[in-house]
Amino acid sequence: MDLARNGRSANLRSEQCDLEQNCTPQLRVAEIVAALSQALDLGSGSTPWHSVRTCILGMRIAAELKLPRQLRNSLYYGLLLKDAGWSGNAVNKQQRKEVMAMRCERGGTLARLMGLPEETAASIAANAERWNGHGNPCGLAGDDIPITSRIILAAQTLDLFYSCFGREPALRVVVENSSFWFDPAVVKAVQSLEKRAKLWAGFERGDLLQNVLRLEPNPRMLSDGDVTLDAICQAFATIVDAKSPFTCSHSNGVANAAVVMARRLGLENSQILFVRHAALLHDIGKMAVPNAILQKPGPLDAAEWKTIHSHPVHTWRILSSIRGFEKMSEVAGSHHERLNGSGYFRGLTADQIQIETRVLMVADVFDALLTNRPYRPALPIEKVFEKLKNSSPQEFDPACVRALEQSGIERDQSFKDIYTLREQLANTAARSR
């Protein structure tokens, strides 16, 4: 997918201000991606902020190697998104190479979806290669491996061992595997940084996010109606949905239902775009839920329910760490609340639940009931609406349920091109003037 699409972007630029209400750039791409990388850490079983620490280490190594600024910029996002292709599915030894190849390819594809440089996609796709040629997925060796991938491998290994065992064991494993796993030049850069006490500087302080933001070579800002934001939300939705075959298109399905509902309710165009993004990111906290629970065919026990109930907390926490996402974190993190206070994770009641959240609540249940789950088959759409109406107004807003039913939506989990949506919203705005 070509996210640049310069011709169409130029044609839509004048309408964009009408859609956004405030065209001043407010969001920083690096801050959004760095914060959302916490979901990748949850999914891969790493310690919190692993991807951010890996990025700090990798950028310090790149500076030590005097990599050109443009290459460092590509590396920066490769470090943050190195686990973008991770699904969390268990595999046996025979499947490992095939799964690693798929993981690397998927990670590169998601980087392209975000509109990031091709060098970023390539660095993610080759980050499991080894200097001696015994890595995955292609068995590349030596200088045939992109330098960015070689740095990612060293940086993530350093942090994994640092988190588990401390600085000295982390440094030792990299040095001892020089010329085997790791590029000797990269290892020398690591040793040089360690000798000058610059490798781990600031790791014990609580300002990791600010540290990683200072290391971005070419900072990029965007507005909340920018297509880059939509691409980032879409990419992370794809990552979350890939965890289970039962949720392979869930976030898209929720976003599509939320958008048609919001349009039918007459929400402002800026609210409709906001609802779409909240829907795409609403389940990002589900990366913390083991696949064994998500795919369990029978009833969940008390501990498993507790884990399930924690996922909106993770969604809220991740999104609330992004400046400018304060409202997004509240809406996306509240998708399991109910108007009568019976929902989770905070037990909010009707007077505390805003319209965007009400839309998301209905869209989430609508899509979930329409799809197969390990514990039940998909329901016919008539039965889905019957259930939603029977739970209104106790749990769901009747106006939202009615708007969704009257929209004529069916089983729609397809990807929606943001350009098409924006054109539709711009046309609606033009007709109303």
Rosetta blueprint (number, residue, H / E / L):
1 M L
2 D L
3 L L
4 A L
5 R L
6 N H
7 G H
8 R H
9 S H
10 A H
11 N H
12 L H
13 R H
14 S H
15 E H
16 Q H
17 C H
18 D H
19 L H
20 E H
21 Q L
22 N L
23 C L
24 T L
25 P L
26 Q L
27 L E
28 R E
29 V H
30 A H
31 E H
32 I H
33 V H
34 A H
35 A H
36 L H
37 S H
38 Q H
39 A H
40 L H
41 D H
42 L H
43 G H
44 S H
45 G L
46 S L
47 T L
48 P L
49 W L
50 H H
51 S H
52 V H
53 R H
54 T H
55 C H
56 I H
57 L H
58 G H
59 M H
60 R H
61 I H
62 A H
63 A H
64 E H
65 L L
66 K L
67 L L
68 P L
69 R H
70 Q H
71 L H
72 R H
73 N H
74 S H
75 L H
76 Y H
77 Y H
78 G H
79 L H
80 L H
81 L L
82 K L
83 D L
84 A L
85 G L
86 W L
87 S L
88 G L
89 N L
90 A L
91 V L
92 N L
93 K H
94 Q H
95 Q H
96 R H
97 K H
98 E H
99 V H
100 M H
101 A H
102 M H
103 R H
104 C H
105 E H
106 R H
107 G H
108 G H
109 T H
110 L H
111 A H
112 R H
113 L H
114 M L
115 G L
116 L L
117 P L
118 E H
119 E H
120 T H
121 A H
122 A H
123 S H
124 I H
125 A H
126 A L
127 N L
128 A L
129 E L
130 R L
131 W L
132 N L
133 G L
134 H L
135 G L
136 N L
137 P L
138 C L
139 G L
140 L L
141 A L
142 G H
143 D H
144 D H
145 I L
146 P L
147 I H
148 T H
149 S H
150 R H
151 I H
152 I H
153 L H
154 A H
155 A H
156 Q H
157 T H
158 L H
159 D H
160 L H
161 F H
162 Y H
163 S H
164 C H
165 F H
166 G L
167 R H
168 E H
169 P H
170 A H
171 L H
172 R H
173 V H
174 V H
175 V H
176 E H
177 N L
178 S E
179 S L
180 F L
181 W L
182 F E
183 D L
184 P H
185 A H
186 V H
187 V H
188 K H
189 A H
190 V H
191 Q H
192 S H
193 L H
194 E H
195 K H
196 R L
197 A L
198 K L
199 L L
200 W L
201 A L
202 G L
203 F L
204 E L
205 R L
206 G L
207 D L
208 L H
209 L H
210 Q H
211 N H
212 V H
213 L H
214 R H
215 L L
216 E L
217 P L
218 N L
219 P L
220 R L
221 M E
222 L E
223 S L
224 D L
225 G L
226 D L
227 V H
228 T H
229 L H
230 D H
231 A H
232 I H
233 C H
234 Q H
235 A H
236 F H
237 A H
238 T H
239 I H
240 V H
241 D H
242 A L
243 K L
244 S L
245 P H
246 F H
247 T H
248 C L
249 S L
250 H H
251 S H
252 N H
253 G H
254 V H
255 A H
256 N H
257 A H
258 A H
259 V H
260 V H
261 M H
262 A H
263 R H
264 R H
265 L L
266 G L
267 L L
268 E L
269 N H
270 S H
271 Q H
272 I H
273 L H
274 F H
275 V H
276 R H
277 H H
278 A H
279 A H
280 L H
281 L H
282 H L
283 D L
284 I H
285 G H
286 K H
287 M H
288 A H
289 V L
290 P L
291 N H
292 A H
293 I H
294 L H
295 Q L
296 K L
297 P L
298 G L
299 P L
300 L L
301 D L
302 A H
303 A H
304 E H
305 W H
306 K H
307 T H
308 I H
309 H H
310 S L
311 H H
312 P H
313 V H
314 H H
315 T H
316 W H
317 R H
318 I H
319 L H
320 S H
321 S L
322 I L
323 R L
324 G L
325 F L
326 E H
327 K H
328 M H
329 S H
330 E H
331 V H
332 A H
333 G H
334 S L
335 H L
336 H L
337 E L
338 R L
339 L L
340 N E
341 G L
342 S L
343 G L
344 Y L
345 F L
346 R L
347 G L
348 L L
349 T E
350 A H
351 D H
352 Q H
353 I L
354 Q L
355 I H
356 E H
357 T H
358 R H
359 V H
360 L H
361 M H
362 V H
363 A H
364 D H
365 V H
366 F H
367 D H
368 A H
369 L H
370 L H
371 T L
372 N L
373 R E
374 P L
375 Y L
376 R E
377 P L
378 A L
379 L L
380 P L
381 I H
382 E H
383 K H
384 V H
385 F H
386 E H
387 K H
388 L H
389 K H
390 N H
391 S L
392 S L
393 P L
394 Q L
395 E L
396 F L
397 D L
398 P H
399 A H
400 C H
401 V H
402 R H
403 A H
404 L H
405 E H
406 Q H
407 S L
408 G L
409 I L
410 E L
411 R L
412 D L
413 Q L
414 S L
415 F L
416 K L
417 D L
418 I H
419 Y H
420 T H
421 L H
422 R H
423 E H
424 Q H
425 L H
426 A H
427 N H
428 T H
429 A H
430 A H
431 R H
432 S H
433 R L
